[in-house]
Amino acid sequence: MHHDKNPRNIGWTYQMIKDKTDALDIYCYVIEGKDKQKSAQVDMLKDFHEFTRKLPNWNK
């Protein structure tokens, strides 16, 4: 489920239209354990912030 409780295929489509997104890069990660999963999410968000100097629109 997407954060708005709709199936992700619907939620992502609406969000892409709203944000005027014309392409996505999708990466898959295999991470074992909840602690490592949270750590990986934080690391990816930090990397994004360092690269763009802002937070993603969905993370404000």
Buried (B, 14 or more C-beta within 10 A) or exposed (E): EBEEEBEEEEBBEEBEEEEEEEEEEEEEEEEEEEEEEEEEEEEEEEEBEEEEEEEEEEEE
